[in-house]
Structures are given as C-alpha cells and as structure tokens.
Amino acid sequence: MKRCTIFANCQAGGVAHFLKKAHFPYEIDVFHNYQLILGEQSPEALKESAAKCDLFIYQPTDEM
C-alpha cells in the first residue's frame, strides 16, 4: 500500500481524518510540529516516514 506522511500543526489530524473518510488509498502517518517541539513525537520517526512515503503533505506555518 502507498504511504502518505502529513507534517503540520494542529490541523494535521483533521486533514488525515477527511482523507480517510474520502477512502484515500494510502496509509497515513501524522506528525504535528508542536508535538515534535515538546518531544512527544520523534524527529527520527518523521525522517523515516518522510523517506519512505509516496506523498508528503506539509503545512507551512510561516511565510519564510
């Protein structure tokens, strides 16, 4: 099965939810920027997921 990695703020869970509801044909891994900052999610897990995914969805949080 194809894999999708979502890296975003608090809206990442909502994006994943609606993709699943639309029968999106990917396994979805969700990473929240604030959970990485707080140490609740592993940066290494994000790197591994991003390296293996077929689709990467990123929500920029700054205009830079």
Predicted model as a PDB file, atoms N, CA, C, CB and O in Angstrom, pLDDT in the B-factor column:
MODEL        1                                                                  
ATOM      1  N   MET A   1       0.837  -1.179   0.000  1.00 89.00           N  
ATOM      2  CA  MET A   1       0.000   0.000   0.000  1.00 89.00           C  
ATOM      3  C   MET A   1       0.885   1.246   0.000  1.00 89.00           C  
ATOM      4  CB  MET A   1      -0.954  -0.004   1.216  1.00 89.00           C  
ATOM      5  O   MET A   1       1.965   1.254   0.590  1.00 89.00           O  
ATOM      6  N   LYS A   2       0.418   2.281  -0.659  1.00 96.00           N  
ATOM      7  CA  LYS A   2       1.149   3.544  -0.688  1.00 96.00           C  
ATOM      8  C   LYS A   2       1.063   4.229   0.669  1.00 96.00           C  
ATOM      9  CB  LYS A   2       0.601   4.467  -1.793  1.00 96.00           C  
ATOM     10  O   LYS A   2       0.127   4.006   1.438  1.00 96.00           O  
ATOM     11  N   ARG A   3       2.070   5.079   0.951  1.00 96.00           N  
ATOM     12  CA  ARG A   3       2.138   5.761   2.240  1.00 96.00           C  
ATOM     13  C   ARG A   3       2.106   7.270   2.045  1.00 96.00           C  
ATOM     14  CB  ARG A   3       3.406   5.349   3.005  1.00 96.00           C  
ATOM     15  O   ARG A   3       2.661   7.805   1.085  1.00 96.00           O  
ATOM     16  N   CYS A   4       1.442   7.938   2.976  1.00 97.00           N  
ATOM     17  CA  CYS A   4       1.354   9.390   2.995  1.00 97.00           C  
ATOM     18  C   CYS A   4       1.821   9.872   4.360  1.00 97.00           C  
ATOM     19  CB  CYS A   4      -0.097   9.878   2.688  1.00 97.00           C  
ATOM     20  O   CYS A   4       1.395   9.343   5.387  1.00 97.00           O  
ATOM     21  N   THR A   5       2.682  10.857   4.375  1.00 97.00           N  
ATOM     22  CA  THR A   5       3.123  11.493   5.619  1.00 97.00           C  
ATOM     23  C   THR A   5       2.584  12.917   5.632  1.00 97.00           C  
ATOM     24  CB  THR A   5       4.691  11.477   5.754  1.00 97.00           C  
ATOM     25  O   THR A   5       2.743  13.667   4.669  1.00 97.00           O  
ATOM     26  N   ILE A   6       1.943  13.274   6.744  1.00 97.00           N  
ATOM     27  CA  ILE A   6       1.435  14.630   6.925  1.00 97.00           C  
ATOM     28  C   ILE A   6       2.227  15.285   8.043  1.00 97.00           C  
ATOM     29  CB  ILE A   6      -0.096  14.633   7.242  1.00 97.00           C  
ATOM     30  O   ILE A   6       2.302  14.749   9.148  1.00 97.00           O  
ATOM     31  N   PHE A   7       2.819  16.443   7.763  1.00 96.00           N  
ATOM     32  CA  PHE A   7       3.552  17.210   8.770  1.00 96.00           C  
ATOM     33  C   PHE A   7       2.938  18.592   8.819  1.00 96.00           C  
ATOM     34  CB  PHE A   7       5.089  17.279   8.452  1.00 96.00           C  
ATOM     35  O   PHE A   7       3.078  19.375   7.879  1.00 96.00           O  
ATOM     36  N   ALA A   8       2.257  18.896   9.915  1.00 94.00           N  
ATOM     37  CA  ALA A   8       1.518  20.154  10.005  1.00 94.00           C  
ATOM     38  C   ALA A   8       1.308  20.529  11.470  1.00 94.00           C  
ATOM     39  CB  ALA A   8       0.158  20.046   9.271  1.00 94.00           C  
ATOM     40  O   ALA A   8       1.843  19.888  12.374  1.00 94.00           O  
ATOM     41  N   ASN A   9       0.522  21.574  11.682  1.00 92.00           N  
ATOM     42  CA  ASN A   9       0.194  21.984  13.045  1.00 92.00           C  
ATOM     43  C   ASN A   9      -1.012  21.173  13.534  1.00 92.00           C  
ATOM     44  CB  ASN A   9      -0.102  23.520  13.111  1.00 92.00           C  
ATOM     45  O   ASN A   9      -1.175  20.014  13.153  1.00 92.00           O  
ATOM     46  N   CYS A  10      -1.835  21.766  14.357  1.00 90.00           N  
ATOM     47  CA  CYS A  10      -2.971  21.041  14.942  1.00 90.00           C  
ATOM     48  C   CYS A  10      -3.989  20.593  13.902  1.00 90.00           C  
ATOM     49  CB  CYS A  10      -3.657  21.906  15.970  1.00 90.00           C  
ATOM     50  O   CYS A  10      -4.850  19.769  14.209  1.00 90.00           O  
ATOM     51  N   GLN A  11      -3.915  21.107  12.695  1.00 92.00           N  
ATOM     52  CA  GLN A  11      -4.869  20.725  11.653  1.00 92.00           C  
ATOM     53  C   GLN A  11      -4.506  19.411  10.963  1.00 92.00           C  
ATOM     54  CB  GLN A  11      -4.963  21.823  10.622  1.00 92.00           C  
ATOM     55  O   GLN A  11      -5.294  18.905  10.163  1.00 92.00           O  
ATOM     56  N   ALA A  12      -3.358  18.860  11.247  1.00 94.00           N  
ATOM     57  CA  ALA A  12      -2.918  17.624  10.588  1.00 94.00           C  
ATOM     58  C   ALA A  12      -3.882  16.472  10.841  1.00 94.00           C  
ATOM     59  CB  ALA A  12      -1.523  17.240  11.067  1.00 94.00           C  
ATOM     60  O   ALA A  12      -4.172  15.693   9.933  1.00 94.00           O  
ATOM     61  N   GLY A  13      -4.378  16.362  12.065  1.00 93.00           N  
ATOM     62  CA  GLY A  13      -5.321  15.294  12.384  1.00 93.00           C  
ATOM     63  C   GLY A  13      -6.611  15.417  11.581  1.00 93.00           C  
ATOM     64  O   GLY A  13      -7.172  14.414  11.138  1.00 93.00           O  
ATOM     65  N   GLY A  14      -7.079  16.653  11.396  1.00 94.00           N  
ATOM     66  CA  GLY A  14      -8.283  16.885  10.604  1.00 94.00           C  
ATOM     67  C   GLY A  14      -8.079  16.530   9.143  1.00 94.00           C  
ATOM     68  O   GLY A  14      -8.958  15.944   8.511  1.00 94.00           O  
ATOM     69  N   VAL A  15      -6.931  16.882   8.614  1.00 94.00           N  
ATOM     70  CA  VAL A  15      -6.613  16.534   7.219  1.00 94.00           C  
ATOM     71  C   VAL A  15      -6.618  15.019   7.053  1.00 94.00           C  
ATOM     72  CB  VAL A  15      -5.232  17.120   6.797  1.00 94.00           C  
ATOM     73  O   VAL A  15      -7.209  14.493   6.110  1.00 94.00           O  
ATOM     74  N   ALA A  16      -5.958  14.325   7.970  1.00 96.00           N  
ATOM     75  CA  ALA A  16      -5.911  12.862   7.899  1.00 96.00           C  
ATOM     76  C   ALA A  16      -7.316  12.266   8.022  1.00 96.00           C  
ATOM     77  CB  ALA A  16      -4.996  12.299   9.008  1.00 96.00           C  
ATOM     78  O   ALA A  16      -7.656  11.327   7.303  1.00 96.00           O  
ATOM     79  N   HIS A  17      -8.119  12.801   8.914  1.00 95.00           N  
ATOM     80  CA  HIS A  17      -9.489  12.306   9.114  1.00 95.00           C  
ATOM     81  C   HIS A  17     -10.294  12.393   7.821  1.00 95.00           C  
ATOM     82  CB  HIS A  17     -10.196  13.104  10.229  1.00 95.00           C  
ATOM     83  O   HIS A  17     -10.931  11.421   7.416  1.00 95.00           O  
ATOM     84  N   PHE A  18     -10.265  13.546   7.181  1.00 95.00           N  
ATOM     85  CA  PHE A  18     -11.067  13.716   5.966  1.00 95.00           C  
ATOM     86  C   PHE A  18     -10.508  12.931   4.787  1.00 95.00           C  
ATOM     87  CB  PHE A  18     -11.152  15.183   5.602  1.00 95.00           C  
ATOM     88  O   PHE A  18     -11.273  12.498   3.925  1.00 95.00           O  
ATOM     89  N   LEU A  19      -9.204  12.737   4.729  1.00 94.00           N  
ATOM     90  CA  LEU A  19      -8.643  11.882   3.678  1.00 94.00           C  
ATOM     91  C   LEU A  19      -9.134  10.445   3.847  1.00 94.00           C  
ATOM     92  CB  LEU A  19      -7.095  11.927   3.703  1.00 94.00           C  
ATOM     93  O   LEU A  19      -9.493   9.781   2.874  1.00 94.00           O  
ATOM     94  N   LYS A  20      -9.144   9.973   5.101  1.00 93.00           N  
ATOM     95  CA  LYS A  20      -9.633   8.613   5.357  1.00 93.00           C  
ATOM     96  C   LYS A  20     -11.117   8.490   5.009  1.00 93.00           C  
ATOM     97  CB  LYS A  20      -9.402   8.227   6.832  1.00 93.00           C  
ATOM     98  O   LYS A  20     -11.540   7.480   4.445  1.00 93.00           O  
ATOM     99  N   LYS A  21     -11.904   9.505   5.339  1.00 93.00           N  
ATOM    100  CA  LYS A  21     -13.337   9.491   5.023  1.00 93.00           C  
ATOM    101  C   LYS A  21     -13.576   9.439   3.520  1.00 93.00           C  
ATOM    102  CB  LYS A  21     -14.024  10.721   5.615  1.00 93.00           C  
ATOM    103  O   LYS A  21     -14.585   8.894   3.071  1.00 93.00           O  
ATOM    104  N   ALA A  22     -12.660  10.001   2.742  1.00 94.00           N  
ATOM    105  CA  ALA A  22     -12.779  10.024   1.281  1.00 94.00           C  
ATOM    106  C   ALA A  22     -12.177   8.769   0.657  1.00 94.00           C  
ATOM    107  CB  ALA A  22     -12.095  11.270   0.710  1.00 94.00           C  
ATOM    108  O   ALA A  22     -11.973   8.718  -0.556  1.00 94.00           O  
ATOM    109  N   HIS A  23     -11.892   7.755   1.477  1.00 93.00           N  
ATOM    110  CA  HIS A  23     -11.320   6.490   1.013  1.00 93.00           C  
ATOM    111  C   HIS A  23      -9.997   6.709   0.283  1.00 93.00           C  
ATOM    112  CB  HIS A  23     -12.307   5.766   0.096  1.00 93.00           C  
ATOM    113  O   HIS A  23      -9.732   6.094  -0.750  1.00 93.00           O  
ATOM    114  N   PHE A  24      -9.184   7.584   0.831  1.00 93.00           N  
ATOM    115  CA  PHE A  24      -7.857   7.886   0.312  1.00 93.00           C  
ATOM    116  C   PHE A  24      -7.020   6.614   0.375  1.00 93.00           C  
ATOM    117  CB  PHE A  24      -7.183   9.048   1.114  1.00 93.00           C  
ATOM    118  O   PHE A  24      -6.854   6.057   1.460  1.00 93.00           O  
ATOM    119  N   PRO A  25      -6.485   6.135  -0.748  1.00 94.00           N  
ATOM    120  CA  PRO A  25      -5.850   4.807  -0.789  1.00 94.00           C  
ATOM    121  C   PRO A  25      -4.400   4.795  -0.294  1.00 94.00           C  
ATOM    122  CB  PRO A  25      -5.889   4.278  -2.198  1.00 94.00           C  
ATOM    123  O   PRO A  25      -3.532   4.204  -0.937  1.00 94.00           O  
ATOM    124  N   TYR A  26      -4.140   5.430   0.819  1.00 95.00           N  
ATOM    125  CA  TYR A  26      -2.794   5.491   1.389  1.00 95.00           C  
ATOM    126  C   TYR A  26      -2.869   5.175   2.875  1.00 95.00           C  
ATOM    127  CB  TYR A  26      -2.146   6.888   1.156  1.00 95.00           C  
ATOM    128  O   TYR A  26      -3.876   5.451   3.527  1.00 95.00           O  
ATOM    129  N   GLU A  27      -1.791   4.589   3.406  1.00 96.00           N  
ATOM    130  CA  GLU A  27      -1.616   4.532   4.853  1.00 96.00           C  
ATOM    131  C   GLU A  27      -1.086   5.903   5.248  1.00 96.00           C  
ATOM    132  CB  GLU A  27      -0.635   3.351   5.304  1.00 96.00           C  
ATOM    133  O   GLU A  27      -0.194   6.434   4.587  1.00 96.00           O  
ATOM    134  N   ILE A  28      -1.621   6.481   6.316  1.00 97.00           N  
ATOM    135  CA  ILE A  28      -1.288   7.856   6.671  1.00 97.00           C  
ATOM    136  C   ILE A  28      -0.553   7.913   8.010  1.00 97.00           C  
ATOM    137  CB  ILE A  28      -2.556   8.714   6.727  1.00 97.00           C  
ATOM    138  O   ILE A  28      -1.017   7.365   9.010  1.00 97.00           O  
ATOM    139  N   ASP A  29       0.592   8.581   8.012  1.00 97.00           N  
ATOM    140  CA  ASP A  29       1.340   8.899   9.228  1.00 97.00           C  
ATOM    141  C   ASP A  29       1.187  10.393   9.475  1.00 97.00           C  
ATOM    142  CB  ASP A  29       2.860   8.487   9.107  1.00 97.00           C  
ATOM    143  O   ASP A  29       1.367  11.197   8.561  1.00 97.00           O  
ATOM    144  N   VAL A  30       0.855  10.768  10.712  1.00 97.00           N  
ATOM    145  CA  VAL A  30       0.622  12.172  11.046  1.00 97.00           C  
ATOM    146  C   VAL A  30       1.655  12.641  12.056  1.00 97.00           C  
ATOM    147  CB  VAL A  30      -0.804  12.377  11.600  1.00 97.00           C  
ATOM    148  O   VAL A  30       1.896  11.989  13.071  1.00 97.00           O  
ATOM    149  N   PHE A  31       2.259  13.779  11.760  1.00 96.00           N  
ATOM    150  CA  PHE A  31       3.221  14.411  12.666  1.00 96.00           C  
ATOM    151  C   PHE A  31       2.816  15.862  12.859  1.00 96.00           C  
ATOM    152  CB  PHE A  31       4.682  14.307  12.112  1.00 96.00           C  
ATOM    153  O   PHE A  31       2.556  16.586  11.898  1.00 96.00           O  
ATOM    154  N   HIS A  32       2.767  16.274  14.123  1.00 95.00           N  
ATOM    155  CA  HIS A  32       2.414  17.653  14.467  1.00 95.00           C  
ATOM    156  C   HIS A  32       3.677  18.409  14.860  1.00 95.00           C  
ATOM    157  CB  HIS A  32       1.367  17.694  15.620  1.00 95.00           C  
ATOM    158  O   HIS A  32       4.486  17.904  15.638  1.00 95.00           O  
ATOM    159  N   ASN A  33       3.849  19.608  14.330  1.00 92.00           N  
ATOM    160  CA  ASN A  33       5.051  20.372  14.632  1.00 92.00           C  
ATOM    161  C   ASN A  33       5.196  20.631  16.131  1.00 92.00           C  
ATOM    162  CB  ASN A  33       5.033  21.691  13.875  1.00 92.00           C  
ATOM    163  O   ASN A  33       6.305  20.547  16.659  1.00 92.00           O  
ATOM    164  N   TYR A  34       4.111  20.942  16.824  1.00 93.00           N  
ATOM    165  CA  TYR A  34       4.203  21.246  18.249  1.00 93.00           C  
ATOM    166  C   TYR A  34       4.544  20.008  19.077  1.00 93.00           C  
ATOM    167  CB  TYR A  34       2.897  21.849  18.737  1.00 93.00           C  
ATOM    168  O   TYR A  34       5.178  20.133  20.124  1.00 93.00           O  
ATOM    169  N   GLN A  35       4.135  18.811  18.629  1.00 95.00           N  
ATOM    170  CA  GLN A  35       4.496  17.596  19.358  1.00 95.00           C  
ATOM    171  C   GLN A  35       5.972  17.270  19.188  1.00 95.00           C  
ATOM    172  CB  GLN A  35       3.644  16.420  18.889  1.00 95.00           C  
ATOM    173  O   GLN A  35       6.598  16.717  20.093  1.00 95.00           O  
ATOM    174  N   LEU A  36       6.525  17.607  18.039  1.00 93.00           N  
ATOM    175  CA  LEU A  36       7.967  17.441  17.858  1.00 93.00           C  
ATOM    176  C   LEU A  36       8.723  18.408  18.762  1.00 93.00           C  
ATOM    177  CB  LEU A  36       8.364  17.663  16.381  1.00 93.00           C  
ATOM    178  O   LEU A  36       9.728  18.034  19.366  1.00 93.00           O  
ATOM    179  N   ILE A  37       8.246  19.649  18.860  1.00 92.00           N  
ATOM    180  CA  ILE A  37       8.893  20.648  19.710  1.00 92.00           C  
ATOM    181  C   ILE A  37       8.851  20.217  21.178  1.00 92.00           C  
ATOM    182  CB  ILE A  37       8.214  22.023  19.536  1.00 92.00           C  
ATOM    183  O   ILE A  37       9.832  20.389  21.901  1.00 92.00           O  
ATOM    184  N   LEU A  38       7.726  19.659  21.619  1.00 95.00           N  
ATOM    185  CA  LEU A  38       7.566  19.240  23.014  1.00 95.00           C  
ATOM    186  C   LEU A  38       8.222  17.889  23.313  1.00 95.00           C  
ATOM    187  CB  LEU A  38       6.095  19.171  23.360  1.00 95.00           C  
ATOM    188  O   LEU A  38       8.268  17.468  24.469  1.00 95.00           O  
ATOM    189  N   GLY A  39       8.722  17.219  22.297  1.00 96.00           N  
ATOM    190  CA  GLY A  39       9.355  15.913  22.490  1.00 96.00           C  
ATOM    191  C   GLY A  39       8.354  14.774  22.582  1.00 96.00           C  
ATOM    192  O   GLY A  39       8.714  13.673  23.000  1.00 96.00           O  
ATOM    193  N   GLU A  40       7.099  15.016  22.200  1.00 96.00           N  
ATOM    194  CA  GLU A  40       6.070  13.980  22.251  1.00 96.00           C  
ATOM    195  C   GLU A  40       6.092  13.070  21.023  1.00 96.00           C  
ATOM    196  CB  GLU A  40       4.706  14.619  22.384  1.00 96.00           C  
ATOM    197  O   GLU A  40       5.530  11.975  21.052  1.00 96.00           O  
ATOM    198  N   GLN A  41       6.732  13.514  19.960  1.00 96.00           N  
ATOM    199  CA  GLN A  41       6.938  12.697  18.764  1.00 96.00           C  
ATOM    200  C   GLN A  41       8.414  12.748  18.414  1.00 96.00           C  
ATOM    201  CB  GLN A  41       6.054  13.192  17.566  1.00 96.00           C  
ATOM    202  O   GLN A  41       9.108  13.719  18.716  1.00 96.00           O  
ATOM    203  N   SER A  42       8.871  11.711  17.786  1.00 96.00           N  
ATOM    204  CA  SER A  42      10.292  11.573  17.463  1.00 96.00           C  
ATOM    205  C   SER A  42      10.640  12.208  16.115  1.00 96.00           C  
ATOM    206  CB  SER A  42      10.683  10.100  17.455  1.00 96.00           C  
ATOM    207  O   SER A  42      10.011  11.898  15.104  1.00 96.00           O  
ATOM    208  N   PRO A  43      11.637  13.093  16.098  1.00 96.00           N  
ATOM    209  CA  PRO A  43      12.096  13.630  14.813  1.00 96.00           C  
ATOM    210  C   PRO A  43      12.622  12.521  13.897  1.00 96.00           C  
ATOM    211  CB  PRO A  43      13.189  14.684  15.040  1.00 96.00           C  
ATOM    212  O   PRO A  43      12.494  12.602  12.676  1.00 96.00           O  
ATOM    213  N   GLU A  44      13.204  11.505  14.487  1.00 97.00           N  
ATOM    214  CA  GLU A  44      13.723  10.388  13.685  1.00 97.00           C  
ATOM    215  C   GLU A  44      12.575   9.631  13.007  1.00 97.00           C  
ATOM    216  CB  GLU A  44      14.552   9.422  14.571  1.00 97.00           C  
ATOM    217  O   GLU A  44      12.708   9.195  11.864  1.00 97.00           O  
ATOM    218  N   ALA A  45      11.454   9.476  13.710  1.00 97.00           N  
ATOM    219  CA  ALA A  45      10.295   8.799  13.111  1.00 97.00           C  
ATOM    220  C   ALA A  45       9.764   9.611  11.928  1.00 97.00           C  
ATOM    221  CB  ALA A  45       9.175   8.590  14.168  1.00 97.00           C  
ATOM    222  O   ALA A  45       9.371   9.043  10.909  1.00 97.00           O  
ATOM    223  N   LEU A  46       9.752  10.935  12.067  1.00 97.00           N  
ATOM    224  CA  LEU A  46       9.329  11.791  10.956  1.00 97.00           C  
ATOM    225  C   LEU A  46      10.271  11.630   9.765  1.00 97.00           C  
ATOM    226  CB  LEU A  46       9.278  13.267  11.399  1.00 97.00           C  
ATOM    227  O   LEU A  46       9.819  11.503   8.627  1.00 97.00           O  
ATOM    228  N   LYS A  47      11.566  11.635  10.022  1.00 97.00           N  
ATOM    229  CA  LYS A  47      12.539  11.471   8.932  1.00 97.00           C  
ATOM    230  C   LYS A  47      12.359  10.128   8.223  1.00 97.00           C  
ATOM    231  CB  LYS A  47      13.974  11.588   9.475  1.00 97.00           C  
ATOM    232  O   LYS A  47      12.396  10.059   6.995  1.00 97.00           O  
ATOM    233  N   GLU A  48      12.165   9.065   9.002  1.00 97.00           N  
ATOM    234  CA  GLU A  48      11.973   7.738   8.413  1.00 97.00           C  
ATOM    235  C   GLU A  48      10.684   7.685   7.588  1.00 97.00           C  
ATOM    236  CB  GLU A  48      11.942   6.663   9.516  1.00 97.00           C  
ATOM    237  O   GLU A  48      10.665   7.151   6.479  1.00 97.00           O  
ATOM    238  N   SER A  49       9.618   8.241   8.142  1.00 97.00           N  
ATOM    239  CA  SER A  49       8.342   8.240   7.432  1.00 97.00           C  
ATOM    240  C   SER A  49       8.435   9.049   6.138  1.00 97.00           C  
ATOM    241  CB  SER A  49       7.231   8.803   8.330  1.00 97.00           C  
ATOM    242  O   SER A  49       7.938   8.624   5.095  1.00 97.00           O  
ATOM    243  N   ALA A  50       9.069  10.207   6.214  1.00 97.00           N  
ATOM    244  CA  ALA A  50       9.213  11.059   5.023  1.00 97.00           C  
ATOM    245  C   ALA A  50      10.060  10.376   3.955  1.00 97.00           C  
ATOM    246  CB  ALA A  50       9.841  12.410   5.402  1.00 97.00           C  
ATOM    247  O   ALA A  50       9.788  10.522   2.763  1.00 97.00           O  
ATOM    248  N   ALA A  51      11.074   9.640   4.368  1.00 97.00           N  
ATOM    249  CA  ALA A  51      11.947   8.962   3.406  1.00 97.00           C  
ATOM    250  C   ALA A  51      11.224   7.821   2.692  1.00 97.00           C  
ATOM    251  CB  ALA A  51      13.191   8.427   4.111  1.00 97.00           C  
ATOM    252  O   ALA A  51      11.556   7.496   1.552  1.00 97.00           O  
ATOM    253  N   LYS A  52      10.245   7.214   3.350  1.00 97.00           N  
ATOM    254  CA  LYS A  52       9.563   6.046   2.792  1.00 97.00           C  
ATOM    255  C   LYS A  52       8.231   6.371   2.121  1.00 97.00           C  
ATOM    256  CB  LYS A  52       9.333   5.041   3.874  1.00 97.00           C  
ATOM    257  O   LYS A  52       7.648   5.512   1.460  1.00 97.00           O  
ATOM    258  N   CYS A  53       7.748   7.596   2.283  1.00 97.00           N  
ATOM    259  CA  CYS A  53       6.393   7.892   1.804  1.00 97.00           C  
ATOM    260  C   CYS A  53       6.352   8.136   0.293  1.00 97.00           C  
ATOM    261  CB  CYS A  53       5.840   9.110   2.533  1.00 97.00           C  
ATOM    262  O   CYS A  53       7.351   8.473  -0.342  1.00 97.00           O  
ATOM    263  N   ASP A  54       5.164   7.950  -0.239  1.00 97.00           N  
ATOM    264  CA  ASP A  54       4.902   8.241  -1.651  1.00 97.00           C  
ATOM    265  C   ASP A  54       4.360   9.656  -1.835  1.00 97.00           C  
ATOM    266  CB  ASP A  54       3.913   7.223  -2.230  1.00 97.00           C  
ATOM    267  O   ASP A  54       4.483  10.254  -2.904  1.00 97.00           O  
ATOM    268  N   LEU A  55       3.762  10.173  -0.772  1.00 97.00           N  
ATOM    269  CA  LEU A  55       3.174  11.513  -0.806  1.00 97.00           C  
ATOM    270  C   LEU A  55       3.473  12.196   0.521  1.00 97.00           C  
ATOM    271  CB  LEU A  55       1.631  11.456  -1.076  1.00 97.00           C  
ATOM    272  O   LEU A  55       3.220  11.625   1.583  1.00 97.00           O  
ATOM    273  N   PHE A  56       4.009  13.413   0.471  1.00 97.00           N  
ATOM    274  CA  PHE A  56       4.317  14.184   1.674  1.00 97.00           C  
ATOM    275  C   PHE A  56       3.472  15.454   1.648  1.00 97.00           C  
ATOM    276  CB  PHE A  56       5.850  14.523   1.764  1.00 97.00           C  
ATOM    277  O   PHE A  56       3.565  16.250   0.714  1.00 97.00           O  
ATOM    278  N   ILE A  57       2.648  15.637   2.678  1.00 96.00           N  
ATOM    279  CA  ILE A  57       1.820  16.834   2.792  1.00 96.00           C  
ATOM    280  C   ILE A  57       2.391  17.674   3.922  1.00 96.00           C  
ATOM    281  CB  ILE A  57       0.310  16.477   3.049  1.00 96.00           C  
ATOM    282  O   ILE A  57       2.486  17.220   5.062  1.00 96.00           O  
ATOM    283  N   TYR A  58       2.771  18.910   3.593  1.00 95.00           N  
ATOM    284  CA  TYR A  58       3.383  19.813   4.557  1.00 95.00           C  
ATOM    285  C   TYR A  58       2.576  21.102   4.636  1.00 95.00           C  
ATOM    286  CB  TYR A  58       4.849  20.110   4.178  1.00 95.00           C  
ATOM    287  O   TYR A  58       2.237  21.697   3.612  1.00 95.00           O  
ATOM    288  N   GLN A  59       2.280  21.519   5.829  1.00 90.00           N  
ATOM    289  CA  GLN A  59       1.575  22.778   6.031  1.00 90.00           C  
ATOM    290  C   GLN A  59       2.574  23.804   6.552  1.00 90.00           C  
ATOM    291  CB  GLN A  59       0.373  22.607   7.020  1.00 90.00           C  
ATOM    292  O   GLN A  59       2.980  23.732   7.712  1.00 90.00           O  
ATOM    293  N   PRO A  60       2.974  24.753   5.717  1.00 85.00           N  
ATOM    294  CA  PRO A  60       3.906  25.772   6.209  1.00 85.00           C  
ATOM    295  C   PRO A  60       3.240  26.624   7.279  1.00 85.00           C  
ATOM    296  CB  PRO A  60       4.404  26.662   5.053  1.00 85.00           C  
ATOM    297  O   PRO A  60       2.053  26.939   7.195  1.00 85.00           O  
ATOM    298  N   THR A  61       4.019  26.989   8.277  1.00 75.00           N  
ATOM    299  CA  THR A  61       3.470  27.784   9.377  1.00 75.00           C  
ATOM    300  C   THR A  61       4.057  29.185   9.402  1.00 75.00           C  
ATOM    301  CB  THR A  61       3.727  27.093  10.709  1.00 75.00           C  
ATOM    302  O   THR A  61       3.813  29.946  10.338  1.00 75.00           O  
ATOM    303  N   ASP A  62       4.819  29.526   8.395  1.00 73.00           N  
ATOM    304  CA  ASP A  62       5.426  30.842   8.311  1.00 73.00           C  
ATOM    305  C   ASP A  62       5.562  31.203   6.833  1.00 73.00           C  
ATOM    306  CB  ASP A  62       6.813  30.880   9.039  1.00 73.00           C  
ATOM    307  O   ASP A  62       5.586  30.319   5.977  1.00 73.00           O  
ATOM    308  N   GLU A  63       5.648  32.457   6.544  1.00 68.00           N  
ATOM    309  CA  GLU A  63       5.760  32.896   5.157  1.00 68.00           C  
ATOM    310  C   GLU A  63       7.189  32.831   4.619  1.00 68.00           C  
ATOM    311  CB  GLU A  63       5.241  34.299   5.030  1.00 68.00           C  
ATOM    312  O   GLU A  63       7.418  33.136   3.448  1.00 68.00           O  
ATOM    313  N   MET A  64       8.124  32.449   5.432  1.00 58.00           N  
ATOM    314  CA  MET A  64       9.528  32.404   5.023  1.00 58.00           C  
ATOM    315  C   MET A  64       9.808  31.241   4.119  1.00 58.00           C  
ATOM    316  CB  MET A  64      10.427  32.334   6.224  1.00 58.00           C  
ATOM    317  O   MET A  64      10.944  31.058   3.683  1.00 58.00           O  
TER     318      MET A  64                                                      
ENDMDL                                                                          
END                                                                             
